[in-house]
Amino acid sequence: MDINLILAISGGIAILLILILYFKIQAFLALLISSLTVGLLAGMSPDLVIKSITSGMGNTLGFVATVVGLGALFGSILEHSGGSEAIARFLLKKFGEKNADWALMSAGFIIAIPVFFDVAFIILAPIIYSLQKTSGKSLLLYALPLLAGLAITHSFIPPTPGPVAVAEIINADLGWVILVGLIVGLPTAFISGPIFSKYIGNKIFVGVPDYIEQSPSVENRPPVAAIMAIIAIPILLILLNTASNSFDGFNIPLIDLIGHPFTALIIANILAWYFLGIKRGFTKEQLLEINSKSLAPAGIIILLTGAGGAFKQVLIDTGSGQMIANVMSNLGIHVILFAFIVAALVRILQGSATVAMITAAGVVSTTLTPEITEFQKALLVIAIASGATILSHVNDSGFWLVNRYLGLTEKQTFKTWTVMETIIAISGLILTSSLWFITTL
């Protein structure tokens, strides 16, 4: 075991956390400084460290920037057209008020595919307020299922930025990640959403906060069938392409083209632009403004992912990754558990799930062997996402978003939101570990 590499990795991660936690340095800059630190401490020459960082940034950004950017454009039109609210109200009508928790979980699960977690929650919050006032029951019975659906899709299912970034860093196929995300995500949503909300909702009563000003409902909402079709099209095309490439001799060039994430999301954007935008009365200038604003938050995620790619490349070029793999093997730590633990530690210490996912992906990617299948890589993506979800607390912006919009005390937020996030994490770990075990039988 090379002591210099141990010091390099430890020093790099320590500096990353100190810069983010103490100095409040933006995570993008902190990741780049950490990459430099690891390379120099491991004995790389300065010019090779810079080349390694440049290579890692470039190789990662080519794919992630395009997918995350297209996903942000797509989600912005769905958000402003009233599509998110239309889906939620449609499902509530079909499920009935008695099963509103299941309807809201389903709505969150679908809507968070194209729309960012915090935006989707803010848009749909008036619906849960209305349900609470009508029923007189605890707001938690409606809020937690919605939050569970949103949180799980946001972390588990592309084209949301987190799993896209992790998939690119560990070289996992997006189609497989979508499939595994659905397999693991649905039962996880049942447990952390409706089931947990019934338990905690009967123990803690929460009404609509007095300071909440309800925003008016979007009028003239688009048809639900059109929205669902536009959301489903890119996912189905990506899955079709994955299926096509999984069988020798079955490869079809046209499917390769339309099923590539780039093309699939371009098609979805064009459909959304026309059917949810132009056909619904938006002007081209309005759509341009909506789309342009959506790229601001996407830009931060794209740069973070690029820095994560640089961190990964430095670990590979210094030989740190191989050393980590050897240590794991000697200690008998399974790669799924290792991926989960690394993501969980970074998440708990610095708060951001995205930073935790990208950092863990960079470390884990260097330990992978050629024998790992595409399905197992997808399991690793979800294991990392699960670890990055655990124990949301006061250093996580999501903690305070939920705290304010539900009018909770800090103690209540820990008992509800933090516990729900931890249930998601542990369920994800158990399910991914079980599926990995099945693949080895």
N, C-alpha and C positions, 0 to 999 in steps of 0.2 A: 504493500500500500504506500503510495507516494504522499509524504507529509506535505510537500509543497502544493499538491493539488487539493488536499483537504483544506489547507489554509486558504487557498485561492477561492474555493467554493464557499467556505464559511465566511470569509471576508467580504465576498461579493454580495451574498444574501444579507449579511449584517448591515452593510452600507446601504443596500436597497431599502431596508426597513427603517434605518435611522434617518435617511433622507426624506422618506415619506412621512414617518410618524413625528419626528422631532423638528426637522427643518421645513416640513410642509412643501417639499419640492414636488413638482408635478411628476407623476409616475413615469411618463415618457422619458423625461430627462434622467430620472433616477435609475431606470433600467439601462440606459446607455452608459451612465457612469459605472454602474455595477458590472456591465460587460467589460469595460476598460479595466476595471479593477481585477476581475478574474483572469483576464488575459495576461496582464502585467505580472501579477503575483505568481502565475503559473510558469513564468519564464519566457513568454512569447516576446519577440522583438516588437517595438512600437508600430512599425510599418505593417507587420503581420496582424497585429490586433486590429488595426484600422481596416485592413482588407477583409478580415473575418467579419467585422461588424457590418461593413458595406455589403458583403455578400449575403449575410443573413437578413439584413433589411430588404434588399432587393428581391431575393428569392421568395420571401414571405408576402411582401406587399403586392406583387403582381396579381395574385389571386384574391387575397383578402380585400384589398382596396376596391376592386371591382364588385365583388359580391356584397360587401357591406354597403357600399354606395348605392347600388341598385336596390338593395333591400330597404334602405332609408327612404329613397324616392317613392317606392311602392307603398310603404307604410304611411307616408305623409298624405297621400291622396285618400287612402282609406280612412285615415283619421279625420280629415277636414270634410269629407263627403257625408259624414254621419254613418258610415258603414259599421263602425264598431258598435254604436248604440243600436243600430238596426238588428245586428246579430244577437245582442244580449236580450233585447225585447222580444224578438222572435222565439228564442229558446225559452224565455220565461213563459210565454204564452203556451208553448207546446208542452212544457213540463208541468205547468200549473204552479200557483203560489205555494202549495204544499211541498213541492219538490224544487223550490227556488234555489236551494243550495246546490243541487246537481246542475241546474240550468246555468247558474253563475260560474260554477267550476268549468263547465263545457265552454261557455262564452270566453272566459279567460284563456282557456287552452287554445282556442282557435284564433282569437284576436291578437295574442302576443306573437304569433308567427310573423306578421308583417309590422306590428306596431310596438315601439319600445315599452318596457314594463311600466315605468312611471307615468308616461303619457297615457297609456291605456287605462291605468287605474284612476287617474284624475278624470278622464272622460266618462268612465262608468260609475264613479262614486255617487252621482245623483240618483242612480237607479237603486243602489243599496240603501240610501237615505230614505227614499220613497217607500221601499219595502218595510223598513223598520217602523216608520210612522204609521203605515197601514196595519201592520201585524201587532205592533206593541212589543215584539220580542227583541232580544238582544241584537244589536247591530252586528255582532261577531258571527251570528248564524249565516249572514249573507256576505260579510266582508272577507272572512277567511277562505271560503271556497273560491271566491273570485281571485283573491291573492294567490292561492295555491295554483290555480290554473295558469295565471299570468307568470308566476315565478318559475314554474316547471318548464313551460314552453320557452321562456326567455333564456333559460340555461341549457336546455336539452335539445331543442329542435331547430336546425337551420331553416331559413337563412338569418336567424337572429345572430348578432355579432359574436357572442361568446363561443358557442360551439363551432362556428365557422373558423374563428381564429385558432382554436385548439386543434381542429381537424387539419388545418393547413400546416401547423407547426409539427404535428406528429405524422403528417402525410396520410391521413385517413380519408376514405371516400365519403363524400357528403351524402350520397344515397344511403349507404349503410348507417351513417350517423342518424339520418332522419328515421330510418326503420327502427334502430335500437332505441332512439329517443322516444318514439311512440310506444314501443313494447315496455320500456321501463317507466316512462312518464305517466301513462294512464293509471296503472294501479297505485303509483305514488300519489297521484292527484286525488284518487278516491280516499286514501288513508289520511293524507294531510289536509284535505279540504272538507268535504261533507262529514266524514266520520269524526275527525278531530273537532270541527266546529260545533257539532252537536254536544260533545263532551264539555268543551270549555264554555260554550254559549249558555249552558245551564248553570254554570258556576259564577260567571261574570256577566252582569247586565251592563250594557253600554247603549245609550241612546244617541241620537244625532247631536253632535256638538252645537252649542248655541251660537258659536262664532262662525259657523259654516254658512256661506251665502250660496244658495243653490243656483247653478248656472241654468239658463233656459235650455230645454230639449231642442235638438236639431230637428227642424221641420223638413218635410219632403225627403225622408230618408230613402236611399236607393233600395231596390229589391234584394232581399236576402239571397235568393238563388244566384243572382249575378255576382254578389260579393263572394259567396262561398266558392263559386266556380273559379273566379279570378284568383282567390287564395290557393285553391287546390291545384290549379294548372301547373305552376312551376314545380310544386312538390311531386306531382305525378310524373312530370317529364324527367325530373332528376332520378326518381326511382326507376323509371323505365330504362333510362340509360345505364344505371347500375346493373339492372337485371340483364340487359343486353351484353354488357361487358363481362358478366359473371360466367358466361357459357362460351366455350371455345367454338368458333365457327358460326356464331349467331350474331356477330357484330354487324350492324347496319349503319352506314355512314350518315344517313339522314337522322337516325336516332342519336348518334354521337353529337350531331350538330344541335338539334333542338333540345336534347336532354342535358347538354352541358349547363352548369349553373349560370354561366354568363347569358347564354341564349334564352334559357328558361325564364330568367328574371327580366330580361329585355322584353320578352313576349308579355309577361305579366304587367310590366310597366305601361306598355302600349295599350293593353286592354283596359287597365285602370284609368289611364289618362283619357281615353275616349268614353268608356261606359260610365265611369264614376265621376268624370270631370266634365268634358265637353258636352256630353249628352244630358248631364244634370244641370246645365246652365252656367258652369264656370267659364270664365273667359280664359284665353290662352295666357294672358298676362297674370291672372290670378294663379293659374296652375304653375307658371314659372316661378312666382314668388314663393308659393307653398313648397315646391321642390327645392328651391335654393336654400330656404331656411332649414330644411331637413338635413342638409349635408354638414351643418356645424357640429352637432353631437357625433355624427358618423366619423368626422375627421379625427376627433380625439381617439376614438376606438381604433381607427386605422393606424394612427401613429403608434399607439400603445402596442398593437400587434406587431408592427414592424420592429419595434425595440425588443419585443419578446423573441422574434426571429433572430435578431442579432445576438441576444443572450444565449439562445440555443446553439448558434453556430460557434460561438466562442467556447462553449462547453465541449462541443464536438472536437474542435481544432486543438484544444489543449489536452485532450484525452481524458478529461474529467468524467465524461459520460460513461466511458468504459469502466473507469474505477468505481463509479456509483453502482453500475450493474454488477460488478464483482462483489462489492460489499453487500448488496441486496441478496445475492445468491448465497454468500457465506452465512448471512444471518437468517436465511430462510424466509425473507419477506417477499410475498407475492407482489408482482408488478401492479395489480389492481389496488391492493392495500397501500402500496407505496405512493401511487398516483393520488389516491384519496387523502393520505396523510399530509403530503407536501402541500396540496391545494388548501386543505383545512387549516394548516398552521399559518400560511400566509394570509388567508382570509381572516382568521381570528385576530391576528396581530395588527393588520393594517386596514381591514374593513371592506375594501373593494373586491367584489367577486370577480370582476373582469381582470384586475391585476393578479389575483390569486390563480385564475385559470391560465393566464398567459405565462406566468412564472413557472407554475407546475408543469405546463406543457413543454416548456423549454428544457426543464430538468429531465422529465420522463422520456422525451423523444430521443435523448442520447443513449438510453438504455435498451432500446428495442432491438430485437433480433429478426433476421429474415424469416424465421419460422412463424412469426405472429401473423395471423390471417387478417383480412380486411374486417371481418366481423369482430374480431378481438380488438382491433384498433378502435373501432367504433365504441366498443365497451369501455375502453380506456378513456375516450373523450367524455363519456357520460360519468365515469367514475371521478374524473377531474372536476367536471361540472358539479357533481354531488358534493365533493369536498369543499368546493368554493362557495357552497350555499350555506354551510353549517354555521350555527351560532351567530347570526346577525345581532350586533349590539350597538353601543353608542358611537362607534367609529364608522358605522355604515349609514350612508344617506337614506337607504331604504327604511331603516329603523325609524328615523325621524319623519319620513313621509307618512308612514302608517300611523305613527304616534299622533301626528297633527290631524290627519284626515279622519281618524276614528275617534279623536278626542280622548285618548288613553293617557294614563299616568305612565311614567317610565316602568314601574313595577308591572303594570298590566301589559305593557308592550313586550316585556320579557316573557311573561306567562303565555302570551298569545302568538305574536309574530315570531319571536325568537324560537319558541318551541316548534312552531309550524315549519320554519326553515330547517331546523335540526331533524325533524321527522322526514322531510324531503331528502336531506343528505344521507341519513342512515338507511332509509328505504332504497335509495339509489345505489348505495354501496352493497347492500344485501342482494339486490336483484342483479346487478352487474357481476358480482362474484358468483352467484348461482348460475347465470348464463355462461360465464367463462368455464365453470366446472363442467357443465353439460357439453360444451364443445370439445372437451378433452376426453370424454368417455369413449 
